[in-house]
């Protein structure tokens, strides 16, 4: 996630504007209401980061899976969605 943020910052903004780092690293459930609004705003402003953020959150959920079978199902879903994302097509 952070690497994607840095690439977006360097390529798109030519380092003139810094995209905040911490908000993307904090788990969604730990964000305050204003944090969630800020996240939505940033993801709207930088749509290339949406798939990376979704994947990061989905991978975090693997740790709370009931068992290995459920974790594997979730991982396969993450992989399938990443393969289908716009970034994978480039």
PDB file with one MODEL, atoms N, CA, C and O in Angstrom:
MODEL        1
ATOM      1  N   UNK A   1       0.828  -1.183   0.000  1.00  0.00           N
ATOM      2  CA  UNK A   1       0.000   0.000   0.000  1.00  0.00           C
ATOM      3  C   UNK A   1       0.869   1.242   0.000  1.00  0.00           C
ATOM      4  O   UNK A   1       0.636   2.172  -0.773  1.00  0.00           O
ATOM      5  N   UNK A   2       1.868   1.257   0.865  1.00  0.00           N
ATOM      6  CA  UNK A   2       2.700   2.455   0.967  1.00  0.00           C
ATOM      7  C   UNK A   2       3.509   2.682  -0.310  1.00  0.00           C
ATOM      8  O   UNK A   2       3.703   3.822  -0.730  1.00  0.00           O
ATOM      9  N   UNK A   3       3.972   1.613  -0.917  1.00  0.00           N
ATOM     10  CA  UNK A   3       4.721   1.750  -2.170  1.00  0.00           C
ATOM     11  C   UNK A   3       3.820   2.337  -3.259  1.00  0.00           C
ATOM     12  O   UNK A   3       4.258   3.199  -4.022  1.00  0.00           O
ATOM     13  N   UNK A   4       2.580   1.885  -3.338  1.00  0.00           N
ATOM     14  CA  UNK A   4       1.634   2.421  -4.319  1.00  0.00           C
ATOM     15  C   UNK A   4       1.377   3.902  -4.049  1.00  0.00           C
ATOM     16  O   UNK A   4       1.279   4.699  -4.982  1.00  0.00           O
ATOM     17  N   UNK A   5       1.270   4.264  -2.774  1.00  0.00           N
ATOM     18  CA  UNK A   5       1.061   5.672  -2.403  1.00  0.00           C
ATOM     19  C   UNK A   5       2.244   6.528  -2.854  1.00  0.00           C
ATOM     20  O   UNK A   5       2.067   7.615  -3.402  1.00  0.00           O
ATOM     21  N   UNK A   6       3.447   6.019  -2.614  1.00  0.00           N
ATOM     22  CA  UNK A   6       4.644   6.785  -3.013  1.00  0.00           C
ATOM     23  C   UNK A   6       4.747   6.936  -4.525  1.00  0.00           C
ATOM     24  O   UNK A   6       5.102   8.003  -5.025  1.00  0.00           O
ATOM     25  N   UNK A   7       4.436   5.870  -5.249  1.00  0.00           N
ATOM     26  CA  UNK A   7       4.486   5.942  -6.714  1.00  0.00           C
ATOM     27  C   UNK A   7       3.463   6.944  -7.219  1.00  0.00           C
ATOM     28  O   UNK A   7       3.769   7.767  -8.082  1.00  0.00           O
ATOM     29  N   UNK A   8       2.257   6.877  -6.689  1.00  0.00           N
ATOM     30  CA  UNK A   8       1.212   7.830  -7.086  1.00  0.00           C
ATOM     31  C   UNK A   8       1.650   9.258  -6.789  1.00  0.00           C
ATOM     32  O   UNK A   8       1.450  10.153  -7.609  1.00  0.00           O
ATOM     33  N   UNK A   9       2.231   9.469  -5.652  1.00  0.00           N
ATOM     34  CA  UNK A   9       2.711  10.788  -5.253  1.00  0.00           C
ATOM     35  C   UNK A   9       3.805  11.281  -6.191  1.00  0.00           C
ATOM     36  O   UNK A   9       3.783  12.435  -6.620  1.00  0.00           O
ATOM     37  N   UNK A  10       4.755  10.419  -6.509  1.00  0.00           N
ATOM     38  CA  UNK A  10       5.885  10.820  -7.351  1.00  0.00           C
ATOM     39  C   UNK A  10       5.474  11.036  -8.803  1.00  0.00           C
ATOM     40  O   UNK A  10       5.879  12.018  -9.426  1.00  0.00           O
ATOM     41  N   UNK A  11       4.675  10.128  -9.341  1.00  0.00           N
ATOM     42  CA  UNK A  11       4.313  10.202 -10.751  1.00  0.00           C
ATOM     43  C   UNK A  11       3.250  11.258 -11.014  1.00  0.00           C
ATOM     44  O   UNK A  11       3.385  12.090 -11.911  1.00  0.00           O
ATOM     45  N   UNK A  12       2.212  11.209 -10.231  1.00  0.00           N
ATOM     46  CA  UNK A  12       1.081  12.092 -10.491  1.00  0.00           C
ATOM     47  C   UNK A  12       1.323  13.529 -10.040  1.00  0.00           C
ATOM     48  O   UNK A  12       0.928  14.474 -10.723  1.00  0.00           O
ATOM     49  N   UNK A  13       1.958  13.686  -8.918  1.00  0.00           N
ATOM     50  CA  UNK A  13       2.103  15.027  -8.347  1.00  0.00           C
ATOM     51  C   UNK A  13       3.498  15.614  -8.481  1.00  0.00           C
ATOM     52  O   UNK A  13       3.740  16.752  -8.079  1.00  0.00           O
ATOM     53  N   UNK A  14       4.395  14.854  -9.032  1.00  0.00           N
ATOM     54  CA  UNK A  14       5.781  15.317  -9.202  1.00  0.00           C
ATOM     55  C   UNK A  14       6.345  15.861  -7.894  1.00  0.00           C
ATOM     56  O   UNK A  14       7.113  16.823  -7.885  1.00  0.00           O
ATOM     57  N   UNK A  15       5.944  15.219  -6.772  1.00  0.00           N
ATOM     58  CA  UNK A  15       6.404  15.563  -5.429  1.00  0.00           C
ATOM     59  C   UNK A  15       5.988  16.950  -4.952  1.00  0.00           C
ATOM     60  O   UNK A  15       6.515  17.446  -3.956  1.00  0.00           O
ATOM     61  N   UNK A  16       5.047  17.577  -5.652  1.00  0.00           N
ATOM     62  CA  UNK A  16       4.578  18.896  -5.231  1.00  0.00           C
ATOM     63  C   UNK A  16       3.579  18.787  -4.083  1.00  0.00           C
ATOM     64  O   UNK A  16       3.505  19.664  -3.222  1.00  0.00           O
ATOM     65  N   UNK A  17       2.816  17.699  -4.083  1.00  0.00           N
ATOM     66  CA  UNK A  17       1.819  17.471  -3.038  1.00  0.00           C
ATOM     67  C   UNK A  17       2.111  16.126  -2.396  1.00  0.00           C
ATOM     68  O   UNK A  17       2.358  15.140  -3.091  1.00  0.00           O
ATOM     69  N   UNK A  18       2.082  16.085  -1.062  1.00  0.00           N
ATOM     70  CA  UNK A  18       2.332  14.835  -0.358  1.00  0.00           C
ATOM     71  C   UNK A  18       1.005  14.162  -0.022  1.00  0.00           C
ATOM     72  O   UNK A  18       0.093  14.786   0.521  1.00  0.00           O
ATOM     73  N   UNK A  19       0.917  12.890  -0.355  1.00  0.00           N
ATOM     74  CA  UNK A  19      -0.256  12.103   0.002  1.00  0.00           C
ATOM     75  C   UNK A  19       0.017  11.534   1.387  1.00  0.00           C
ATOM     76  O   UNK A  19       1.047  10.892   1.593  1.00  0.00           O
ATOM     77  N   UNK A  20      -0.882  11.753   2.337  1.00  0.00           N
ATOM     78  CA  UNK A  20      -0.646  11.257   3.698  1.00  0.00           C
ATOM     79  C   UNK A  20      -0.416   9.749   3.721  1.00  0.00           C
ATOM     80  O   UNK A  20      -1.042   9.005   2.967  1.00  0.00           O
ATOM     81  N   UNK A  21       0.475   9.314   4.579  1.00  0.00           N
ATOM     82  CA  UNK A  21       0.843   7.904   4.671  1.00  0.00           C
ATOM     83  C   UNK A  21       0.020   7.152   5.717  1.00  0.00           C
ATOM     84  O   UNK A  21      -0.522   6.082   5.440  1.00  0.00           O
ATOM     85  N   UNK A  22      -0.064   7.714   6.903  1.00  0.00           N
ATOM     86  CA  UNK A  22      -0.625   7.002   8.048  1.00  0.00           C
ATOM     87  C   UNK A  22      -2.061   6.542   7.838  1.00  0.00           C
ATOM     88  O   UNK A  22      -2.421   5.441   8.256  1.00  0.00           O
ATOM     89  N   UNK A  23      -2.873   7.350   7.211  1.00  0.00           N
ATOM     90  CA  UNK A  23      -4.286   7.017   7.059  1.00  0.00           C
ATOM     91  C   UNK A  23      -4.472   5.714   6.276  1.00  0.00           C
ATOM     92  O   UNK A  23      -5.444   4.993   6.500  1.00  0.00           O
ATOM     93  N   UNK A  24      -3.561   5.414   5.373  1.00  0.00           N
ATOM     94  CA  UNK A  24      -3.659   4.188   4.586  1.00  0.00           C
ATOM     95  C   UNK A  24      -3.140   2.970   5.349  1.00  0.00           C
ATOM     96  O   UNK A  24      -3.470   1.835   5.006  1.00  0.00           O
ATOM     97  N   UNK A  25      -2.349   3.196   6.357  1.00  0.00           N
ATOM     98  CA  UNK A  25      -1.762   2.094   7.108  1.00  0.00           C
ATOM     99  C   UNK A  25      -2.613   1.661   8.301  1.00  0.00           C
ATOM    100  O   UNK A  25      -2.481   0.538   8.788  1.00  0.00           O
ATOM    101  N   UNK A  26      -3.481   2.549   8.766  1.00  0.00           N
ATOM    102  CA  UNK A  26      -4.353   2.238   9.898  1.00  0.00           C
ATOM    103  C   UNK A  26      -5.504   1.360   9.415  1.00  0.00           C
ATOM    104  O   UNK A  26      -6.052   1.587   8.336  1.00  0.00           O
ATOM    105  N   UNK A  27      -5.865   0.367  10.208  1.00  0.00           N
ATOM    106  CA  UNK A  27      -7.002  -0.481   9.868  1.00  0.00           C
ATOM    107  C   UNK A  27      -8.273   0.337   9.782  1.00  0.00           C
ATOM    108  O   UNK A  27      -8.491   1.250  10.578  1.00  0.00           O
ATOM    109  N   UNK A  28      -9.113   0.006   8.811  1.00  0.00           N
ATOM    110  CA  UNK A  28     -10.337   0.776   8.574  1.00  0.00           C
ATOM    111  C   UNK A  28     -11.181   0.890   9.835  1.00  0.00           C
ATOM    112  O   UNK A  28     -11.728   1.955  10.122  1.00  0.00           O
ATOM    113  N   UNK A  29     -11.291  -0.201  10.594  1.00  0.00           N
ATOM    114  CA  UNK A  29     -12.138  -0.195  11.798  1.00  0.00           C
ATOM    115  C   UNK A  29     -11.603   0.714  12.888  1.00  0.00           C
ATOM    116  O   UNK A  29     -12.339   1.069  13.809  1.00  0.00           O
ATOM    117  N   UNK A  30     -10.345   1.095  12.802  1.00  0.00           N
ATOM    118  CA  UNK A  30      -9.743   1.974  13.809  1.00  0.00           C
ATOM    119  C   UNK A  30      -9.814   3.446  13.432  1.00  0.00           C
ATOM    120  O   UNK A  30      -9.439   4.304  14.231  1.00  0.00           O
ATOM    121  N   UNK A  31     -10.290   3.754  12.230  1.00  0.00           N
ATOM    122  CA  UNK A  31     -10.402   5.149  11.796  1.00  0.00           C
ATOM    123  C   UNK A  31     -11.626   5.797  12.433  1.00  0.00           C
ATOM    124  O   UNK A  31     -12.676   5.168  12.567  1.00  0.00           O
ATOM    125  N   UNK A  32     -11.481   7.045  12.820  1.00  0.00           N
ATOM    126  CA  UNK A  32     -12.619   7.821  13.323  1.00  0.00           C
ATOM    127  C   UNK A  32     -13.511   8.178  12.138  1.00  0.00           C
ATOM    128  O   UNK A  32     -13.153   7.930  10.986  1.00  0.00           O
ATOM    129  N   UNK A  33     -14.654   8.751  12.423  1.00  0.00           N
ATOM    130  CA  UNK A  33     -15.557   9.179  11.354  1.00  0.00           C
ATOM    131  C   UNK A  33     -14.867  10.177  10.431  1.00  0.00           C
ATOM    132  O   UNK A  33     -14.993  10.087   9.210  1.00  0.00           O
ATOM    133  N   UNK A  34     -14.138  11.128  11.013  1.00  0.00           N
ATOM    134  CA  UNK A  34     -13.429  12.115  10.179  1.00  0.00           C
ATOM    135  C   UNK A  34     -12.302  11.433   9.403  1.00  0.00           C
ATOM    136  O   UNK A  34     -12.004  11.826   8.275  1.00  0.00           O
ATOM    137  N   UNK A  35     -11.677  10.418   9.993  1.00  0.00           N
ATOM    138  CA  UNK A  35     -10.640   9.664   9.296  1.00  0.00           C
ATOM    139  C   UNK A  35     -11.203   8.918   8.104  1.00  0.00           C
ATOM    140  O   UNK A  35     -10.573   8.853   7.049  1.00  0.00           O
ATOM    141  N   UNK A  36     -12.399   8.351   8.273  1.00  0.00           N
ATOM    142  CA  UNK A  36     -13.049   7.637   7.166  1.00  0.00           C
ATOM    143  C   UNK A  36     -13.442   8.600   6.047  1.00  0.00           C
ATOM    144  O   UNK A  36     -13.336   8.272   4.865  1.00  0.00           O
ATOM    145  N   UNK A  37     -13.891   9.775   6.430  1.00  0.00           N
ATOM    146  CA  UNK A  37     -14.215  10.790   5.423  1.00  0.00           C
ATOM    147  C   UNK A  37     -12.968  11.208   4.661  1.00  0.00           C
ATOM    148  O   UNK A  37     -13.000  11.352   3.438  1.00  0.00           O
ATOM    149  N   UNK A  38     -11.866  11.404   5.384  1.00  0.00           N
ATOM    150  CA  UNK A  38     -10.599  11.780   4.750  1.00  0.00           C
ATOM    151  C   UNK A  38     -10.121  10.669   3.815  1.00  0.00           C
ATOM    152  O   UNK A  38      -9.639  10.940   2.715  1.00  0.00           O
ATOM    153  N   UNK A  39     -10.257   9.418   4.260  1.00  0.00           N
ATOM    154  CA  UNK A  39      -9.875   8.280   3.429  1.00  0.00           C
ATOM    155  C   UNK A  39     -10.703   8.253   2.150  1.00  0.00           C
ATOM    156  O   UNK A  39     -10.151   8.087   1.062  1.00  0.00           O
ATOM    157  N   UNK A  40     -12.022   8.413   2.266  1.00  0.00           N
ATOM    158  CA  UNK A  40     -12.893   8.438   1.091  1.00  0.00           C
ATOM    159  C   UNK A  40     -12.482   9.547   0.126  1.00  0.00           C
ATOM    160  O   UNK A  40     -12.456   9.353  -1.089  1.00  0.00           O
ATOM    161  N   UNK A  41     -12.162  10.703   0.684  1.00  0.00           N
ATOM    162  CA  UNK A  41     -11.733  11.837  -0.127  1.00  0.00           C
ATOM    163  C   UNK A  41     -10.437  11.518  -0.877  1.00  0.00           C
ATOM    164  O   UNK A  41     -10.311  11.800  -2.068  1.00  0.00           O
ATOM    165  N   UNK A  42      -9.483  10.930  -0.166  1.00  0.00           N
ATOM    166  CA  UNK A  42      -8.201  10.588  -0.797  1.00  0.00           C
ATOM    167  C   UNK A  42      -8.365   9.512  -1.866  1.00  0.00           C
ATOM    168  O   UNK A  42      -7.752   9.594  -2.930  1.00  0.00           O
ATOM    169  N   UNK A  43      -9.192   8.501  -1.585  1.00  0.00           N
ATOM    170  CA  UNK A  43      -9.401   7.443  -2.570  1.00  0.00           C
ATOM    171  C   UNK A  43     -10.155   7.964  -3.792  1.00  0.00           C
ATOM    172  O   UNK A  43      -9.963   7.452  -4.895  1.00  0.00           O
ATOM    173  N   UNK A  44     -11.000   8.963  -3.613  1.00  0.00           N
ATOM    174  CA  UNK A  44     -11.667   9.597  -4.756  1.00  0.00           C
ATOM    175  C   UNK A  44     -10.674  10.424  -5.568  1.00  0.00           C
ATOM    176  O   UNK A  44     -10.720  10.454  -6.798  1.00  0.00           O
ATOM    177  N   UNK A  45      -9.789  11.086  -4.856  1.00  0.00           N
ATOM    178  CA  UNK A  45      -8.789  11.935  -5.501  1.00  0.00           C
ATOM    179  C   UNK A  45      -7.702  11.104  -6.196  1.00  0.00           C
ATOM    180  O   UNK A  45      -7.163  11.508  -7.226  1.00  0.00           O
ATOM    181  N   UNK A  46      -7.392   9.941  -5.618  1.00  0.00           N
ATOM    182  CA  UNK A  46      -6.341   9.065  -6.160  1.00  0.00           C
ATOM    183  C   UNK A  46      -6.916   7.668  -6.378  1.00  0.00           C
ATOM    184  O   UNK A  46      -6.624   6.752  -5.610  1.00  0.00           O
ATOM    185  N   UNK A  47      -7.732   7.498  -7.424  1.00  0.00           N
ATOM    186  CA  UNK A  47      -8.421   6.222  -7.639  1.00  0.00           C
ATOM    187  C   UNK A  47      -7.482   5.030  -7.861  1.00  0.00           C
ATOM    188  O   UNK A  47      -7.887   3.885  -7.664  1.00  0.00           O
ATOM    189  N   UNK A  48      -6.248   5.284  -8.264  1.00  0.00           N
ATOM    190  CA  UNK A  48      -5.299   4.182  -8.449  1.00  0.00           C
ATOM    191  C   UNK A  48      -4.983   3.470  -7.135  1.00  0.00           C
ATOM    192  O   UNK A  48      -4.489   2.343  -7.146  1.00  0.00           O
ATOM    193  N   UNK A  49      -5.262   4.114  -6.016  1.00  0.00           N
ATOM    194  CA  UNK A  49      -4.957   3.529  -4.713  1.00  0.00           C
ATOM    195  C   UNK A  49      -6.089   2.661  -4.169  1.00  0.00           C
ATOM    196  O   UNK A  49      -5.884   1.929  -3.200  1.00  0.00           O
ATOM    197  N   UNK A  50      -7.274   2.726  -4.768  1.00  0.00           N
ATOM    198  CA  UNK A  50      -8.431   1.995  -4.249  1.00  0.00           C
ATOM    199  C   UNK A  50      -8.184   0.488  -4.171  1.00  0.00           C
ATOM    200  O   UNK A  50      -8.423  -0.119  -3.128  1.00  0.00           O
ATOM    201  N   UNK A  51      -7.712  -0.119  -5.253  1.00  0.00           N
ATOM    202  CA  UNK A  51      -7.497  -1.567  -5.264  1.00  0.00           C
ATOM    203  C   UNK A  51      -6.436  -1.974  -4.249  1.00  0.00           C
ATOM    204  O   UNK A  51      -6.559  -3.013  -3.601  1.00  0.00           O
ATOM    205  N   UNK A  52      -5.408  -1.168  -4.112  1.00  0.00           N
ATOM    206  CA  UNK A  52      -4.357  -1.488  -3.142  1.00  0.00           C
ATOM    207  C   UNK A  52      -4.896  -1.421  -1.720  1.00  0.00           C
ATOM    208  O   UNK A  52      -4.580  -2.268  -0.884  1.00  0.00           O
ATOM    209  N   UNK A  53      -5.720  -0.398  -1.452  1.00  0.00           N
ATOM    210  CA  UNK A  53      -6.289  -0.273  -0.114  1.00  0.00           C
ATOM    211  C   UNK A  53      -7.227  -1.438   0.176  1.00  0.00           C
ATOM    212  O   UNK A  53      -7.184  -2.019   1.260  1.00  0.00           O
ATOM    213  N   UNK A  54      -8.076  -1.779  -0.794  1.00  0.00           N
ATOM    214  CA  UNK A  54      -8.992  -2.898  -0.612  1.00  0.00           C
ATOM    215  C   UNK A  54      -8.213  -4.186  -0.332  1.00  0.00           C
ATOM    216  O   UNK A  54      -8.575  -4.949   0.564  1.00  0.00           O
ATOM    217  N   UNK A  55      -7.152  -4.424  -1.095  1.00  0.00           N
ATOM    218  CA  UNK A  55      -6.342  -5.639  -0.914  1.00  0.00           C
ATOM    219  C   UNK A  55      -5.690  -5.652   0.465  1.00  0.00           C
ATOM    220  O   UNK A  55      -5.644  -6.693   1.119  1.00  0.00           O
ATOM    221  N   UNK A  56      -5.193  -4.520   0.903  1.00  0.00           N
ATOM    222  CA  UNK A  56      -4.558  -4.449   2.221  1.00  0.00           C
ATOM    223  C   UNK A  56      -5.554  -4.795   3.315  1.00  0.00           C
ATOM    224  O   UNK A  56      -5.233  -5.555   4.228  1.00  0.00           O
ATOM    225  N   UNK A  57      -6.747  -4.250   3.232  1.00  0.00           N
ATOM    226  CA  UNK A  57      -7.773  -4.539   4.229  1.00  0.00           C
ATOM    227  C   UNK A  57      -8.224  -5.996   4.153  1.00  0.00           C
ATOM    228  O   UNK A  57      -8.457  -6.622   5.187  1.00  0.00           O
ATOM    229  N   UNK A  58      -8.350  -6.540   2.955  1.00  0.00           N
ATOM    230  CA  UNK A  58      -8.765  -7.934   2.804  1.00  0.00           C
ATOM    231  C   UNK A  58      -7.704  -8.880   3.372  1.00  0.00           C
ATOM    232  O   UNK A  58      -8.037  -9.883   4.003  1.00  0.00           O
ATOM    233  N   UNK A  59      -6.448  -8.564   3.150  1.00  0.00           N
ATOM    234  CA  UNK A  59      -5.374  -9.397   3.710  1.00  0.00           C
ATOM    235  C   UNK A  59      -5.357  -9.330   5.233  1.00  0.00           C
ATOM    236  O   UNK A  59      -5.051 -10.323   5.892  1.00  0.00           O
ATOM    237  N   UNK A  60      -5.677  -8.189   5.790  1.00  0.00           N
ATOM    238  CA  UNK A  60      -5.752  -8.064   7.245  1.00  0.00           C
ATOM    239  C   UNK A  60      -6.833  -8.986   7.810  1.00  0.00           C
ATOM    240  O   UNK A  60      -6.672  -9.549   8.893  1.00  0.00           O
ATOM    241  N   UNK A  61      -7.938  -9.136   7.069  1.00  0.00           N
ATOM    242  CA  UNK A  61      -9.039  -9.986   7.521  1.00  0.00           C
ATOM    243  C   UNK A  61      -8.643 -11.460   7.584  1.00  0.00           C
ATOM    244  O   UNK A  61      -9.266 -12.242   8.304  1.00  0.00           O
ATOM    245  N   UNK A  62      -7.617 -11.837   6.839  1.00  0.00           N
ATOM    246  CA  UNK A  62      -7.165 -13.232   6.876  1.00  0.00           C
ATOM    247  C   UNK A  62      -6.799 -13.650   8.297  1.00  0.00           C
ATOM    248  O   UNK A  62      -6.991 -14.804   8.681  1.00  0.00           O
ATOM    249  N   UNK A  63      -6.285 -12.729   9.053  1.00  0.00           N
ATOM    250  CA  UNK A  63      -5.846 -13.040  10.414  1.00  0.00           C
ATOM    251  C   UNK A  63      -7.009 -13.343  11.357  1.00  0.00           C
ATOM    252  O   UNK A  63      -6.813 -13.947  12.412  1.00  0.00           O
ATOM    253  N   UNK A  64      -8.202 -12.932  10.987  1.00  0.00           N
ATOM    254  CA  UNK A  64      -9.351 -13.212  11.841  1.00  0.00           C
ATOM    255  C   UNK A  64     -10.221 -14.338  11.293  1.00  0.00           C
ATOM    256  O   UNK A  64     -11.328 -14.564  11.783  1.00  0.00           O
ATOM    257  N   UNK A  65      -9.731 -15.037  10.289  1.00  0.00           N
ATOM    258  CA  UNK A  65     -10.487 -16.161   9.728  1.00  0.00           C
ATOM    259  C   UNK A  65     -10.668 -17.247  10.783  1.00  0.00           C
ATOM    260  O   UNK A  65      -9.802 -17.466  11.630  1.00  0.00           O
ATOM    261  N   UNK A  66     -11.814 -17.919  10.709  1.00  0.00           N
ATOM    262  CA  UNK A  66     -12.119 -18.974  11.675  1.00  0.00           C
ATOM    263  C   UNK A  66     -11.150 -20.141  11.602  1.00  0.00           C
ATOM    264  O   UNK A  66     -10.787 -20.728  12.622  1.00  0.00           O
ATOM    265  N   UNK A  67     -10.735 -20.471  10.384  1.00  0.00           N
ATOM    266  CA  UNK A  67      -9.845 -21.614  10.206  1.00  0.00           C
ATOM    267  C   UNK A  67      -9.054 -21.450   8.905  1.00  0.00           C
ATOM    268  O   UNK A  67      -9.223 -20.476   8.172  1.00  0.00           O
ATOM    269  N   UNK A  68      -8.202 -22.415   8.648  1.00  0.00           N
ATOM    270  CA  UNK A  68      -7.329 -22.362   7.474  1.00  0.00           C
ATOM    271  C   UNK A  68      -8.139 -22.362   6.173  1.00  0.00           C
ATOM    272  O   UNK A  68      -7.776 -21.680   5.214  1.00  0.00           O
ATOM    273  N   UNK A  69      -9.221 -23.116   6.143  1.00  0.00           N
ATOM    274  CA  UNK A  69     -10.063 -23.198   4.940  1.00  0.00           C
ATOM    275  C   UNK A  69     -10.672 -21.837   4.614  1.00  0.00           C
ATOM    276  O   UNK A  69     -10.672 -21.413   3.459  1.00  0.00           O
ATOM    277  N   UNK A  70     -11.191 -21.156   5.635  1.00  0.00           N
ATOM    278  CA  UNK A  70     -11.770 -19.828   5.446  1.00  0.00           C
ATOM    279  C   UNK A  70     -10.703 -18.822   5.015  1.00  0.00           C
ATOM    280  O   UNK A  70     -10.951 -17.990   4.142  1.00  0.00           O
ATOM    281  N   UNK A  71      -9.532 -18.893   5.614  1.00  0.00           N
ATOM    282  CA  UNK A  71      -8.432 -17.993   5.246  1.00  0.00           C
ATOM    283  C   UNK A  71      -8.035 -18.222   3.784  1.00  0.00           C
ATOM    284  O   UNK A  71      -7.798 -17.263   3.049  1.00  0.00           O
ATOM    285  N   UNK A  72      -7.963 -19.474   3.366  1.00  0.00           N
ATOM    286  CA  UNK A  72      -7.605 -19.785   1.986  1.00  0.00           C
ATOM    287  C   UNK A  72      -8.659 -19.245   1.022  1.00  0.00           C
ATOM    288  O   UNK A  72      -8.319 -18.722  -0.039  1.00  0.00           O
ATOM    289  N   UNK A  73      -9.933 -19.369   1.383  1.00  0.00           N
ATOM    290  CA  UNK A  73     -11.009 -18.843   0.540  1.00  0.00           C
ATOM    291  C   UNK A  73     -10.882 -17.327   0.397  1.00  0.00           C
ATOM    292  O   UNK A  73     -11.035 -16.784  -0.697  1.00  0.00           O
ATOM    293  N   UNK A  74     -10.603 -16.658   1.501  1.00  0.00           N
ATOM    294  CA  UNK A  74     -10.438 -15.206   1.468  1.00  0.00           C
ATOM    295  C   UNK A  74      -9.215 -14.806   0.636  1.00  0.00           C
ATOM    296  O   UNK A  74      -9.269 -13.836  -0.121  1.00  0.00           O
ATOM    297  N   UNK A  75      -8.120 -15.548   0.775  1.00  0.00           N
ATOM    298  CA  UNK A  75      -6.913 -15.254   0.005  1.00  0.00           C
ATOM    299  C   UNK A  75      -7.167 -15.430  -1.490  1.00  0.00           C
ATOM    300  O   UNK A  75      -6.723 -14.615  -2.298  1.00  0.00           O
ATOM    301  N   UNK A  76      -7.870 -16.478  -1.850  1.00  0.00           N
ATOM    302  CA  UNK A  76      -8.194 -16.700  -3.269  1.00  0.00           C
ATOM    303  C   UNK A  76      -9.049 -15.564  -3.817  1.00  0.00           C
ATOM    304  O   UNK A  76      -8.883 -15.164  -4.969  1.00  0.00           O
ATOM    305  N   UNK A  77      -9.954 -15.047  -3.006  1.00  0.00           N
ATOM    306  CA  UNK A  77     -10.785 -13.916  -3.412  1.00  0.00           C
ATOM    307  C   UNK A  77      -9.929 -12.667  -3.637  1.00  0.00           C
ATOM    308  O   UNK A  77     -10.130 -11.940  -4.610  1.00  0.00           O
ATOM    309  N   UNK A  78      -8.985 -12.424  -2.745  1.00  0.00           N
ATOM    310  CA  UNK A  78      -8.077 -11.279  -2.894  1.00  0.00           C
ATOM    311  C   UNK A  78      -7.286 -11.408  -4.193  1.00  0.00           C
ATOM    312  O   UNK A  78      -7.194 -10.453  -4.965  1.00  0.00           O
ATOM    313  N   UNK A  79      -6.720 -12.577  -4.432  1.00  0.00           N
ATOM    314  CA  UNK A  79      -5.914 -12.799  -5.639  1.00  0.00           C
ATOM    315  C   UNK A  79      -6.763 -12.605  -6.888  1.00  0.00           C
ATOM    316  O   UNK A  79      -6.328 -11.954  -7.837  1.00  0.00           O
ATOM    317  N   UNK A  80      -7.967 -13.163  -6.897  1.00  0.00           N
ATOM    318  CA  UNK A  80      -8.854 -13.037  -8.053  1.00  0.00           C
ATOM    319  C   UNK A  80      -9.182 -11.568  -8.331  1.00  0.00           C
ATOM    320  O   UNK A  80      -9.155 -11.128  -9.481  1.00  0.00           O
ATOM    321  N   UNK A  81      -9.490 -10.817  -7.281  1.00  0.00           N
ATOM    322  CA  UNK A  81      -9.820  -9.402  -7.466  1.00  0.00           C
ATOM    323  C   UNK A  81      -8.621  -8.579  -7.913  1.00  0.00           C
ATOM    324  O   UNK A  81      -8.766  -7.655  -8.713  1.00  0.00           O
ATOM    325  N   UNK A  82      -7.448  -8.904  -7.406  1.00  0.00           N
ATOM    326  CA  UNK A  82      -6.252  -8.171  -7.843  1.00  0.00           C
ATOM    327  C   UNK A  82      -5.939  -8.453  -9.307  1.00  0.00           C
ATOM    328  O   UNK A  82      -5.539  -7.552 -10.043  1.00  0.00           O
ATOM    329  N   UNK A  83      -6.119  -9.686  -9.724  1.00  0.00           N
ATOM    330  CA  UNK A  83      -5.895 -10.026 -11.138  1.00  0.00           C
ATOM    331  C   UNK A  83      -6.869  -9.289 -12.044  1.00  0.00           C
ATOM    332  O   UNK A  83      -6.529  -8.946 -13.176  1.00  0.00           O
ATOM    333  N   UNK A  84      -8.072  -9.045 -11.553  1.00  0.00           N
ATOM    334  CA  UNK A  84      -9.100  -8.368 -12.337  1.00  0.00           C
ATOM    335  C   UNK A  84      -8.991  -6.853 -12.283  1.00  0.00           C
ATOM    336  O   UNK A  84      -9.653  -6.156 -13.052  1.00  0.00           O
ATOM    337  N   UNK A  85      -8.158  -6.332 -11.377  1.00  0.00           N
ATOM    338  CA  UNK A  85      -8.084  -4.870 -11.212  1.00  0.00           C
ATOM    339  C   UNK A  85      -7.438  -4.209 -12.420  1.00  0.00           C
ATOM    340  O   UNK A  85      -6.752  -4.854 -13.212  1.00  0.00           O
ATOM    341  N   UNK A  86      -7.672  -2.920 -12.541  1.00  0.00           N
ATOM    342  CA  UNK A  86      -7.118  -2.145 -13.651  1.00  0.00           C
ATOM    343  C   UNK A  86      -5.593  -2.181 -13.656  1.00  0.00           C
ATOM    344  O   UNK A  86      -4.980  -2.217 -14.724  1.00  0.00           O
ATOM    345  N   UNK A  87      -4.973  -2.171 -12.477  1.00  0.00           N
ATOM    346  CA  UNK A  87      -3.521  -2.133 -12.399  1.00  0.00           C
ATOM    347  C   UNK A  87      -2.897  -3.397 -12.983  1.00  0.00           C
ATOM    348  O   UNK A  87      -1.822  -3.331 -13.579  1.00  0.00           O
ATOM    349  N   UNK A  88      -3.543  -4.531 -12.823  1.00  0.00           N
ATOM    350  CA  UNK A  88      -3.009  -5.793 -13.334  1.00  0.00           C
ATOM    351  C   UNK A  88      -3.080  -5.855 -14.851  1.00  0.00           C
ATOM    352  O   UNK A  88      -2.323  -6.599 -15.474  1.00  0.00           O
ATOM    353  N   UNK A  89      -3.977  -5.087 -15.453  1.00  0.00           N
ATOM    354  CA  UNK A  89      -4.171  -5.101 -16.900  1.00  0.00           C
ATOM    355  C   UNK A  89      -3.137  -4.264 -17.625  1.00  0.00           C
ATOM    356  O   UNK A  89      -2.981  -4.402 -18.838  1.00  0.00           O
ATOM    357  N   UNK A  90      -2.436  -3.408 -16.923  1.00  0.00           N
ATOM    358  CA  UNK A  90      -1.477  -2.515 -17.566  1.00  0.00           C
ATOM    359  C   UNK A  90      -0.222  -3.249 -17.971  1.00  0.00           C
ATOM    360  O   UNK A  90       0.694  -2.646 -18.528  1.00  0.00           O
TER     361      UNK A  90
ENDMDL
END
